[in-house]
């Protein structure tokens, strides 16, 4: 535990000193200019990296409160392996930037773009932690132990991200916000929250590690299939069927026919139906939004001379589509809760967030404007 704290402190101090030295050496010829630069970068950093700082702070506090409940060697294993994995992402990204072949290798452009938020980085972290959870399954049994492990993981990831961002700030006054090329930051945040919720909720079933591993594997399958669908639209139907088949197969293999919680029986088939419906809801919602875009392109030409009518018609159509999509997602969540309660609901949300691509229809600007 003490090693983790000291290593974190040294890393933060070193990154801060590098940023400070870069500003002094390149930018601050005068004291007034130095103050303006520091104030500008500080405000810019707080505006774009406040969530990262918040994650590190919360992870450190949770680790301080719960770290004594798990062995130090287990905690350090989770911490250091995740740190090493995410440093590897940054190293590979640096190699690709100077490689002549990087632009020609489709695999690297697809999976390593956006490091350390690349597809390979996220998927690899999911598989790595799934293996660690399986290997150390005997140490689970309550939420406190799991929180200690998760806080160690997120503390390590947060430090890597912070060091990576400090390095980017050395290259310019206002580096672009860190963004995954395949998913918006807002949806990625919500996706991670739902994934963690499903892992924590799995602890209500005691030491059955399959309930902990299942959401990680589902997230891995849905995320990869989603990216393939985005880049290979002509194979979309085949990839959807493959995704459904993999999710149902994993759930069928890992889960028992039924399980008990508080004297109530829950059945595997109910969860399988919930996951199937969640996939269909996400895909159908995307198709509704796509149909709206197509329809808007068609009817705009008929109302060019009547902008008032076009305005009302556009927002009426947007409202109906928004209501339809929201009602579909809400119905899927309610159905999942009725069948397998909070655990099933979190898995259903995980599948929906991994598959749905379109924004809410009110975010689409009116073409005639």
C-alpha positions as CSV (number, residue, x, y, z in Angstrom):
1,X,0.0,0.0,0.0
2,X,2.7,2.5,0.9
3,X,4.5,1.8,-2.3
4,X,1.4,2.7,-4.3
5,X,1.0,6.1,-2.5
6,X,4.7,7.1,-2.9
7,X,4.8,6.0,-6.5
8,X,1.7,8.1,-7.2
9,X,3.0,11.1,-5.5
10,X,6.4,11.0,-7.2
11,X,4.7,10.6,-10.6
12,X,2.5,13.6,-10.1
13,X,5.4,15.8,-8.9
14,X,7.6,14.7,-11.8
15,X,4.9,15.4,-14.4
16,X,4.1,18.8,-12.8
17,X,7.8,19.8,-12.9
18,X,8.2,18.8,-16.5
19,X,5.2,21.1,-17.4
20,X,6.6,23.9,-15.3
21,X,10.1,23.6,-16.9
22,X,8.7,23.5,-20.4
23,X,6.8,26.8,-19.8
24,X,9.9,28.4,-18.4
25,X,12.2,27.3,-21.1
26,X,10.0,28.0,-24.2
27,X,7.3,30.6,-23.3
28,X,8.1,32.7,-20.3
29,X,10.5,35.5,-21.4
30,X,8.9,37.9,-19.0
31,X,7.2,37.5,-15.7
32,X,3.9,38.9,-16.9
33,X,3.9,36.6,-19.9
34,X,4.7,33.7,-17.6
35,X,1.7,34.5,-15.4
36,X,-0.6,34.7,-18.4
37,X,0.6,31.4,-19.7
38,X,0.3,29.6,-16.3
39,X,-3.2,31.1,-15.8
40,X,-4.3,30.1,-19.3
41,X,-3.1,26.5,-19.1
42,X,-4.4,26.1,-15.6
43,X,-7.9,27.1,-16.6
44,X,-7.7,25.1,-19.7
45,X,-6.5,22.1,-17.8
46,X,-9.3,22.4,-15.1
47,X,-11.9,22.8,-17.8
48,X,-10.9,19.7,-19.8
49,X,-9.3,17.4,-17.2
50,X,-11.5,17.9,-14.1
51,X,-13.0,14.5,-14.5
52,X,-9.6,12.9,-14.6
53,X,-8.5,14.7,-11.4
54,X,-11.8,13.7,-9.8
55,X,-11.2,10.1,-10.6
56,X,-7.7,10.1,-9.1
57,X,-8.9,11.8,-6.0
58,X,-11.9,9.5,-5.4
59,X,-9.8,6.4,-6.2
60,X,-7.2,7.4,-3.7
61,X,-9.8,8.1,-1.0
62,X,-11.6,4.8,-1.6
63,X,-8.3,3.0,-1.6
64,X,-7.4,4.6,1.8
65,X,-10.7,3.5,3.2
66,X,-10.8,-0.1,1.8
67,X,-7.2,-1.1,1.1
68,X,-6.8,-2.8,4.4
69,X,-9.4,-5.4,3.5
70,X,-7.4,-7.1,0.8
71,X,-3.9,-8.5,0.7
72,X,-1.2,-6.0,-0.5
73,X,0.2,-8.5,-3.1
74,X,-3.3,-8.8,-4.7
75,X,-3.8,-5.0,-4.7
76,X,-0.4,-4.3,-6.2
77,X,-1.0,-7.0,-8.9
78,X,-4.2,-5.2,-10.0
79,X,-2.5,-1.8,-9.8
80,X,0.8,-2.6,-11.6
81,X,-0.5,-4.8,-14.3
82,X,-3.0,-2.1,-15.3
83,X,-0.4,0.6,-15.2
84,X,2.0,-1.5,-17.3
85,X,-0.8,-2.2,-19.9
86,X,-1.7,1.5,-20.3
87,X,1.9,2.6,-20.5
88,X,2.2,0.1,-23.3
89,X,-0.6,1.8,-25.1
90,X,1.2,5.2,-25.0
91,X,4.5,3.5,-26.1
92,X,2.8,1.9,-29.1
93,X,1.1,5.1,-30.0
94,X,4.4,6.9,-30.0
95,X,6.0,4.2,-32.3
96,X,3.1,4.5,-34.7
97,X,3.4,8.3,-35.0
98,X,7.0,7.9,-36.3
99,X,6.3,4.8,-38.4
100,X,5.9,5.1,-42.2
101,X,3.7,2.0,-42.3
102,X,1.2,3.1,-39.6
103,X,-1.0,4.9,-42.2
104,X,-1.1,1.8,-44.4
105,X,-1.8,-0.8,-41.7
106,X,-5.6,-0.8,-41.3
107,X,-5.5,-2.9,-38.1
108,X,-3.5,-0.3,-36.2
109,X,-5.6,2.6,-37.5
110,X,-8.8,0.7,-36.3
111,X,-7.7,-0.6,-32.9
112,X,-4.8,1.7,-31.8
113,X,-6.2,5.1,-32.8
114,X,-6.9,7.4,-29.8
115,X,-4.4,5.7,-27.5
116,X,-4.6,5.4,-24.5
117,X,-8.4,5.3,-25.1
118,X,-7.9,3.0,-28.1
119,X,-10.1,0.0,-28.8
120,X,-7.1,-2.3,-28.1
121,X,-6.5,-0.4,-24.8
122,X,-10.0,-0.7,-23.5
123,X,-10.6,-4.3,-24.7
124,X,-7.2,-5.4,-23.4
125,X,-7.9,-3.8,-20.0
126,X,-11.3,-5.6,-19.8
127,X,-9.7,-9.0,-20.6
128,X,-6.8,-8.4,-18.2
129,X,-9.0,-7.5,-15.3
130,X,-11.4,-10.4,-16.2
131,X,-8.4,-12.7,-15.9
132,X,-7.3,-11.2,-12.6
133,X,-10.8,-11.4,-11.2
134,X,-11.0,-15.0,-12.2
135,X,-7.5,-15.8,-10.8
136,X,-8.2,-14.1,-7.4
137,X,-11.9,-15.2,-7.2
138,X,-11.3,-16.6,-3.7
139,X,-10.7,-13.0,-2.4
140,X,-14.2,-11.8,-3.3
141,X,-17.4,-12.0,-1.4
142,X,-18.4,-8.5,-0.6
143,X,-18.5,-5.1,-2.2
144,X,-15.8,-3.6,0.0
145,X,-13.1,-6.0,-1.4
146,X,-14.2,-5.3,-4.9
147,X,-14.1,-1.5,-4.3
148,X,-10.5,-1.8,-3.0
149,X,-9.5,-3.6,-6.2
150,X,-11.3,-1.2,-8.5
151,X,-9.9,1.8,-6.8
152,X,-6.4,0.5,-7.3
153,X,-7.1,-0.1,-11.0
154,X,-8.6,3.4,-11.5
155,X,-5.8,5.1,-9.5
156,X,-3.2,3.5,-11.8
157,X,-5.2,4.3,-15.0
158,X,-5.8,7.9,-13.8
159,X,-2.1,8.4,-13.1
160,X,-1.2,7.1,-16.6
161,X,-3.8,9.4,-18.2
162,X,-2.6,12.4,-16.2
163,X,1.1,11.8,-17.2
164,X,0.0,11.3,-20.8
165,X,-1.9,14.6,-20.7
166,X,0.9,16.5,-19.1
167,X,3.2,15.3,-21.8
168,X,0.7,16.6,-24.4
169,X,0.5,20.0,-22.6
170,X,4.3,20.3,-23.0
171,X,3.8,20.2,-26.8
172,X,1.3,23.0,-26.9
173,X,-0.7,25.5,-24.9
174,X,-4.1,23.9,-25.6
175,X,-3.9,20.3,-26.7
176,X,-7.1,18.8,-28.0
177,X,-9.3,17.0,-25.4
178,X,-8.6,13.3,-25.2
179,X,-11.3,11.6,-27.3
180,X,-12.0,8.0,-28.3
181,X,-12.5,7.9,-32.1
182,X,-15.4,5.4,-31.8
183,X,-17.5,6.7,-28.9
184,X,-18.2,10.1,-27.4
185,X,-16.7,11.0,-24.0
186,X,-20.2,11.4,-22.4
187,X,-21.3,7.9,-23.6
188,X,-17.9,6.4,-22.6
189,X,-18.3,7.8,-19.1
190,X,-21.8,6.4,-18.8
191,X,-20.7,3.1,-20.3
192,X,-17.9,2.8,-17.7
193,X,-20.3,3.6,-14.8
194,X,-22.8,1.0,-16.0
195,X,-20.0,-1.6,-16.4
196,X,-18.8,-0.9,-12.8
197,X,-22.4,-1.0,-11.5
198,X,-22.9,-4.4,-13.0
199,X,-19.7,-5.7,-11.5
200,X,-20.5,-4.4,-8.1
201,X,-24.1,-5.7,-8.3
202,X,-22.7,-9.1,-9.1
203,X,-21.3,-9.3,-5.6
204,X,-24.8,-9.9,-4.2
205,X,-24.5,-13.5,-5.4
206,X,-21.6,-14.2,-3.1
207,X,-18.4,-15.8,-4.5
208,X,-19.8,-16.8,-7.9
209,X,-17.1,-15.3,-10.0
210,X,-19.1,-15.9,-13.2
211,X,-21.5,-13.0,-12.3
212,X,-18.4,-10.7,-12.1
213,X,-16.8,-11.9,-15.3
214,X,-20.0,-11.9,-17.4
215,X,-20.4,-8.1,-17.7
216,X,-16.8,-7.7,-18.6
217,X,-17.0,-10.3,-21.4
218,X,-20.3,-8.9,-22.6
219,X,-18.8,-5.4,-22.8
220,X,-15.8,-6.8,-24.7
221,X,-17.9,-8.6,-27.3
222,X,-20.4,-5.7,-27.8
223,X,-17.6,-3.1,-28.1
224,X,-15.6,-4.9,-30.7
225,X,-18.7,-5.9,-32.8
226,X,-19.9,-2.3,-32.6
227,X,-16.7,-1.0,-34.0
228,X,-16.7,-3.6,-36.8
229,X,-20.3,-2.5,-37.7
230,X,-19.2,1.1,-37.9
231,X,-16.4,0.4,-40.3
232,X,-18.1,-2.4,-42.3
233,X,-21.7,-1.4,-42.7
234,X,-22.4,-3.9,-45.4
235,X,-21.7,-6.7,-43.0
236,X,-23.8,-5.1,-40.3
237,X,-26.5,-7.8,-40.2
238,X,-24.0,-10.6,-40.0
239,X,-22.1,-8.9,-37.2
240,X,-25.3,-8.3,-35.3
241,X,-26.2,-12.0,-35.5
242,X,-22.6,-12.9,-34.5
243,X,-22.7,-10.6,-31.5
244,X,-26.1,-12.0,-30.3
245,X,-24.8,-15.5,-30.7
246,X,-21.6,-14.8,-28.8
247,X,-23.4,-13.1,-25.9
248,X,-26.0,-15.8,-25.6
249,X,-23.3,-18.5,-25.8
250,X,-21.1,-16.8,-23.1
251,X,-24.1,-16.4,-20.8
252,X,-25.3,-19.9,-21.4
253,X,-21.9,-21.4,-20.7
254,X,-21.1,-19.3,-17.6
255,X,-24.4,-19.0,-15.8
256,X,-26.3,-21.8,-14.0
257,X,-29.9,-22.6,-15.1
258,X,-31.2,-20.6,-12.1
259,X,-29.9,-18.9,-9.0
260,X,-31.4,-17.8,-5.7
261,X,-31.3,-14.3,-4.0
262,X,-33.2,-13.5,-0.9
263,X,-35.4,-16.6,-1.5
264,X,-36.3,-15.6,-5.0
265,X,-35.4,-17.7,-8.1
266,X,-33.9,-16.1,-11.2
267,X,-33.6,-18.0,-14.4
268,X,-30.9,-17.9,-17.1
269,X,-33.4,-17.9,-19.9
270,X,-34.9,-14.7,-18.7
271,X,-31.5,-13.0,-18.7
272,X,-30.8,-14.3,-22.2
273,X,-34.1,-12.9,-23.5
274,X,-33.3,-9.6,-21.8
275,X,-29.9,-9.3,-23.5
276,X,-31.4,-10.2,-26.9
277,X,-34.1,-7.5,-26.6
278,X,-31.5,-5.0,-25.5
279,X,-29.5,-5.6,-28.6
280,X,-32.5,-5.3,-30.8
281,X,-33.7,-2.1,-29.0
282,X,-30.3,-0.4,-29.6
283,X,-30.1,-1.4,-33.3
284,X,-33.8,-0.5,-33.9
285,X,-33.3,2.9,-32.3
286,X,-30.4,3.7,-34.6
287,X,-32.5,2.7,-37.6
288,X,-35.2,5.1,-36.5
289,X,-32.8,8.0,-36.3
290,X,-31.4,7.1,-39.7
291,X,-34.9,7.0,-41.2
292,X,-35.5,10.5,-39.8
293,X,-32.3,11.8,-41.5
294,X,-33.4,10.3,-44.8
295,X,-36.9,11.6,-44.5
296,X,-35.7,15.1,-43.6
297,X,-33.6,15.2,-46.7
298,X,-36.6,14.3,-48.8
299,X,-39.3,16.6,-47.4
300,X,-37.1,19.7,-47.0
301,X,-37.3,20.5,-50.7
302,X,-41.1,20.6,-50.5
303,X,-41.2,23.2,-47.8
304,X,-38.5,25.7,-48.9
305,X,-41.0,28.4,-49.4
306,X,-42.9,27.7,-46.2
307,X,-40.3,27.8,-43.4
308,X,-42.8,28.2,-40.6
309,X,-44.6,25.0,-41.5
310,X,-41.4,23.3,-42.0
311,X,-40.1,24.3,-38.6
312,X,-43.2,22.9,-36.8
313,X,-43.2,19.7,-38.9
314,X,-39.5,19.2,-38.2
315,X,-39.8,19.6,-34.4
316,X,-43.0,17.5,-34.3
317,X,-41.1,14.7,-36.1
318,X,-38.1,15.0,-33.9
319,X,-40.3,14.9,-30.8
320,X,-42.1,11.8,-31.9
321,X,-38.8,10.0,-32.7
322,X,-37.3,11.1,-29.4
323,X,-40.3,9.8,-27.6
324,X,-40.2,6.5,-29.5
325,X,-36.5,5.9,-28.8
326,X,-36.8,6.9,-25.1
327,X,-39.9,4.7,-24.7
328,X,-38.0,1.7,-26.3
329,X,-35.0,2.1,-24.0
330,X,-37.2,2.6,-20.9
331,X,-39.3,-0.4,-21.8
332,X,-36.2,-2.5,-22.1
333,X,-34.9,-1.3,-18.8
334,X,-38.2,-2.0,-17.0
335,X,-38.4,-5.5,-18.6
336,X,-34.9,-6.3,-17.5
337,X,-35.6,-5.2,-13.9
338,X,-38.8,-7.3,-13.8
339,X,-37.0,-10.4,-15.0
340,X,-33.6,-10.2,-13.2
341,X,-33.7,-7.0,-11.1
342,X,-30.8,-4.6,-10.9
343,X,-28.1,-6.9,-12.2
344,X,-30.1,-7.7,-15.3
345,X,-30.9,-4.1,-15.8
346,X,-27.3,-3.0,-15.6
347,X,-26.4,-5.7,-18.2
348,X,-29.2,-4.5,-20.5
349,X,-28.0,-0.9,-20.2
350,X,-24.4,-2.1,-21.0
351,X,-25.6,-3.8,-24.2
352,X,-27.7,-0.8,-25.2
353,X,-24.9,1.8,-24.6
354,X,-22.4,-0.4,-26.5
355,X,-24.5,-0.7,-29.6
356,X,-26.5,2.5,-29.9
357,X,-24.7,5.0,-32.2
358,X,-27.1,7.9,-32.9
359,X,-27.6,10.9,-30.8
360,X,-31.0,12.0,-29.5
361,X,-33.0,13.4,-32.5
362,X,-33.2,16.9,-31.0
363,X,-29.5,17.2,-31.4
364,X,-29.9,17.0,-35.2
365,X,-30.0,20.5,-36.7
366,X,-32.8,21.4,-39.1
367,X,-31.5,21.2,-42.7
368,X,-33.3,24.3,-43.9
369,X,-31.6,26.5,-41.4
